[in-house]
């Protein structure tokens, strides 16, 4: 069997993790790679823009309905440009652990030899990164992924989630867990935001995989149920995603970052708050790149 590159992309809810992951998948498929995207968020909307805005059957719900008689064809749905789309799904509301869907889905894919059957060149796991425990830690803890990325903006809570991810990677690295490969800096509108994330990377001995500017092109594409790569392939934003996808596929960096302790992170954030106040006074709030 050929070597499959498996990548986990984490990020705080609402940070643009699924948007970024889907556009990376679309860009890679446009290059000629066979791609599979596995949505590991209980909202089950990771692959929506790869399937024309439609929801697809989830592994967890399909297993409940079919009681063990589930075929892989029922949950591996072909989307844009032949991308194989899978959604792990979550438990019934108020019952069970949300992370259980990831464990069940990955186990199902492995047991049913899905990767051998579909033979993708690359598998992207789109994982909710608000908490790195239980099922959400599985791609790291058990070394399912070869590399881990996180999508983060310059907002404190997004950086806080990224720092927590670093703690998880550090914890599991001694037992063969997946290693880190870079921060995907998303929703960048101002030069100061870029500098904040560069400094955070320096402080945590991590790297920036790429910068993705905020763009209405992305909003328009998602409103039509498509990725930017499909909706507006000639746009500047589509080129940004292509460059990011190329950089990620060719990236060989795998390392253990150095997360900040809680007090260190708060002090670091406070220092940037003071810097921004000074910059606003100097430039009247104009930080555009």
Secondary structure, DSSP 8 states (H G I E B T S, - for coil): ----EEEEEEE-TTSSHHHHHHHHHHHHHHHT--EEEEEESTT--TTGGGTTT----BHHHHHHHHTT---HHHH-EE-GGG-EEEE----STTSS-TTHHHHHHHHHHHHTTHHHHH--SEEEEEEE-S--SGGGGHHHHT--SSEEEEEE-SSHHHHHHHHHHHHHHHHHHTTT--EEEEEEEEEE-BHHHHHHHHHHHHHTT--EEEEEE--HHHHHHHHTT--HHHH-TTSHHHHHHHHHHHHHHH----B------HHHHHHHHHHHHHHHHHHHHHHTT--B-
